[in-house]
Every structure is written in C-alpha cells, then in structure tokens.
Amino acid sequence: MTWWPEEKWADMVAGVDCPMCGDASLPSNPGSEFVVELPWSYLRLAHNQTHAGYCVVILKEHLSELDDLATDQLAGFWTDVATTAAAIREVFEPRKLDYLVMGHRVPHLHCHVYPQYAHDDPLYNINIWDGDVRQNDSDRAARVALLRAAIGAK
C-alpha cells in the first residue's frame, strides 16, 4: 500500500471520525485504559503490556504535528509526557524510556511512552505490535491505580 489517498488523508488530518478524539477520555477503549487527565492530554495504559507500564499520552485537541501547536501547548504536551515518564519510572523501574511520536495511522498527536528493561535488546528496533501480553481486569486496574498514585504524588 502507498500513502493514504489525498482526500482520506485530508479528512484524517482534519479529525473527521478521529478515533482518538472519540475515545481518548473514555474509561476503556479497544486498546487502552484511561489513567488520568493531564493539563494538555489524556494518559492511557496500553492493553498490550509487552513492556510493563507502556502508556500513550494523547493531546486533548486534534492536531497532527508538533509544529501545529502554539508554544504553550507544545511545552504543556511535553510536560505531560515528562509527568507520565516520571510515573512509569517510579512504578515500573525501567532501564530506559523510549518516546515514539508517529501518527501515520491516526494523525492525532500522541506519544507512546515505551519502557525498556534490562532483559530487552537495546539494538532491536521497537515494534509496538510485537507480542501480546494482556492483564486480567484486576491486574490492569492495579497498574492504573499505581500510575494514578505516582502522578498524584508529583
């Protein structure tokens, strides 16, 4: 497949039927659980926890590129990402965090905060679809609660 057809891409960038606009603030959606509303974004814990603590920070407003943001929005978004990172580091103690800002499938600005651990290969290219590790409802809720507590303590 080549890039999205022009009309479809224009609609996606404009936010027509954007799935992130529709479900970023919901308690649960097909891919993640709501953790907390931050000043500029929503924090969600990914259902697929191949890397414990993997979260997504989703900008509240539908914009698709970092350079679309006003200076205060840009600073606020990255502050929300840093708040998320601090909470993940506190709760899960990863070796390193990776920050992925892509958006070619859903052009709504968001950042995947992807923990790396001592057992991970640092030379392996990240593939967020690699593997499938799902928690039961109780374990997932516990992770959400731990992240909320860590953010509340900041």
C-alpha positions as a Python dict, from the first residue, in 0.01 Angstrom:
ca = {
    (1, 'M'): (0, 0, 0),
    (2, 'T'): (121, 350, -75),
    (3, 'W'): (28, 653, 136),
    (4, 'W'): (-336, 726, 217),
    (5, 'P'): (-538, 871, -75),
    (6, 'E'): (-529, 1253, -65),
    (7, 'E'): (-895, 1304, 29),
    (8, 'K'): (-884, 1040, 304),
    (9, 'W'): (-560, 1182, 445),
    (10, 'A'): (-702, 1537, 444),
    (11, 'D'): (-1006, 1412, 639),
    (12, 'M'): (-786, 1223, 884),
    (13, 'V'): (-566, 1528, 947),
    (14, 'A'): (-880, 1741, 990),
    (15, 'G'): (-1007, 1499, 1255),
    (16, 'V'): (-1303, 1355, 1064),
    (17, 'D'): (-1410, 1043, 1256),
    (18, 'C'): (-1085, 1051, 1455),
    (19, 'P'): (-1081, 751, 1690),
    (20, 'M'): (-859, 931, 1941),
    (21, 'C'): (-1095, 1228, 1958),
    (22, 'G'): (-1377, 982, 2012),
    (23, 'D'): (-1231, 763, 2283),
    (24, 'A'): (-922, 917, 2445),
    (25, 'S'): (-1119, 1023, 2752),
    (26, 'L'): (-1332, 708, 2785),
    (27, 'P'): (-1271, 476, 3082),
    (28, 'S'): (-1179, 194, 2844),
    (29, 'N'): (-1139, 158, 2469),
    (30, 'P'): (-1025, -131, 2249),
    (31, 'G'): (-656, -51, 2300),
    (32, 'S'): (-614, 107, 2641),
    (33, 'E'): (-743, 213, 2981),
    (34, 'F'): (-784, 571, 3098),
    (35, 'V'): (-536, 661, 3371),
    (36, 'V'): (-570, 1034, 3427),
    (37, 'E'): (-648, 1363, 3258),
    (38, 'L'): (-339, 1581, 3248),
    (39, 'P'): (-346, 1956, 3174),
    (40, 'W'): (-295, 1915, 2797),
    (41, 'S'): (-360, 1548, 2733),
    (42, 'Y'): (-507, 1216, 2840),
    (43, 'L'): (-287, 942, 2977),
    (44, 'R'): (-381, 584, 2886),
    (45, 'L'): (-229, 250, 2981),
    (46, 'A'): (-198, 26, 2675),
    (47, 'H'): (-380, -307, 2698),
    (48, 'N'): (-83, -478, 2536),
    (49, 'Q'): (176, -472, 2812),
    (50, 'T'): (465, -647, 2639),
    (51, 'H'): (667, -380, 2818),
    (52, 'A'): (524, -322, 3166),
    (53, 'G'): (396, 33, 3200),
    (54, 'Y'): (361, 105, 2829),
    (55, 'C'): (139, 415, 2805),
    (56, 'V'): (14, 660, 2547),
    (57, 'V'): (-21, 1035, 2605),
    (58, 'I'): (-290, 1180, 2375),
    (59, 'L'): (-323, 1554, 2314),
    (60, 'K'): (-673, 1676, 2404),
    (61, 'E'): (-705, 1886, 2088),
    (62, 'H'): (-698, 1730, 1743),
    (63, 'L'): (-372, 1846, 1588),
    (64, 'S'): (-143, 1621, 1391),
    (65, 'E'): (206, 1770, 1406),
    (66, 'L'): (421, 1914, 1683),
    (67, 'D'): (468, 2231, 1482),
    (68, 'D'): (88, 2278, 1477),
    (69, 'L'): (100, 2355, 1849),
    (70, 'A'): (132, 2701, 1996),
    (71, 'T'): (434, 2745, 2221),
    (72, 'D'): (234, 2695, 2542),
    (73, 'Q'): (64, 2383, 2401),
    (74, 'L'): (397, 2238, 2295),
    (75, 'A'): (553, 2297, 2635),
    (76, 'G'): (240, 2166, 2806),
    (77, 'F'): (223, 1849, 2598),
    (78, 'W'): (587, 1762, 2663),
    (79, 'T'): (540, 1839, 3032),
    (80, 'D'): (252, 1588, 3033),
    (81, 'V'): (482, 1334, 2864),
    (82, 'A'): (751, 1402, 3126),
    (83, 'T'): (495, 1361, 3406),
    (84, 'T'): (397, 1028, 3255),
    (85, 'A'): (761, 924, 3226),
    (86, 'A'): (828, 1005, 3591),
    (87, 'A'): (530, 796, 3699),
    (88, 'I'): (632, 499, 3482),
    (89, 'R'): (987, 517, 3613),
    (90, 'E'): (866, 530, 3973),
    (91, 'V'): (621, 241, 3940),
    (92, 'F'): (792, 5, 3695),
    (93, 'E'): (1163, 97, 3724),
    (94, 'P'): (1259, 51, 3358),
    (95, 'R'): (1617, 85, 3241),
    (96, 'K'): (1518, 345, 2977),
    (97, 'L'): (1206, 501, 2830),
    (98, 'D'): (1152, 546, 2459),
    (99, 'Y'): (923, 817, 2323),
    (100, 'L'): (750, 746, 1993),
    (101, 'V'): (558, 1018, 1813),
    (102, 'M'): (432, 877, 1486),
    (103, 'G'): (72, 931, 1380),
    (104, 'H'): (74, 800, 1025),
    (105, 'R'): (-213, 560, 1110),
    (106, 'V'): (-404, 810, 1324),
    (107, 'P'): (-280, 1166, 1272),
    (108, 'H'): (-383, 1290, 1615),
    (109, 'L'): (-79, 1399, 1813),
    (110, 'H'): (12, 1138, 2072),
    (111, 'C'): (327, 996, 2225),
    (112, 'H'): (387, 631, 2307),
    (113, 'V'): (595, 610, 2625),
    (114, 'Y'): (757, 272, 2588),
    (115, 'P'): (967, 129, 2873),
    (116, 'Q'): (1279, -73, 2809),
    (117, 'Y'): (1414, -321, 3063),
    (118, 'A'): (1747, -490, 3133),
    (119, 'H'): (1630, -805, 2954),
    (120, 'D'): (1544, -610, 2634),
    (121, 'D'): (1783, -599, 2340),
    (122, 'P'): (1891, -234, 2305),
    (123, 'L'): (1967, -290, 1935),
    (124, 'Y'): (1621, -425, 1849),
    (125, 'N'): (1400, -179, 1662),
    (126, 'I'): (1082, -105, 1853),
    (127, 'N'): (764, -261, 1722),
    (128, 'I'): (467, -176, 1944),
    (129, 'W'): (272, -461, 1782),
    (130, 'D'): (539, -719, 1866),
    (131, 'G'): (395, -970, 2112),
    (132, 'D'): (70, -973, 2303),
    (133, 'V'): (65, -955, 2683),
    (134, 'R'): (-275, -879, 2834),
    (135, 'Q'): (-351, -841, 3203),
    (136, 'N'): (-668, -962, 3364),
    (137, 'D'): (-903, -684, 3476),
    (138, 'S'): (-771, -685, 3832),
    (139, 'D'): (-403, -661, 3734),
    (140, 'R'): (-476, -390, 3477),
    (141, 'A'): (-673, -190, 3735),
    (142, 'A'): (-383, -225, 3978),
    (143, 'R'): (-141, -79, 3723),
    (144, 'V'): (-376, 209, 3653),
    (145, 'A'): (-406, 277, 4027),
    (146, 'L'): (-29, 271, 4074),
    (147, 'L'): (22, 519, 3790),
    (148, 'R'): (-252, 748, 3925),
    (149, 'A'): (-94, 742, 4270),
    (150, 'A'): (250, 820, 4127),
    (151, 'I'): (115, 1114, 3928),
    (152, 'G'): (-85, 1239, 4227),
    (153, 'A'): (231, 1241, 4432),
    (154, 'K'): (407, 1478, 4191),
}
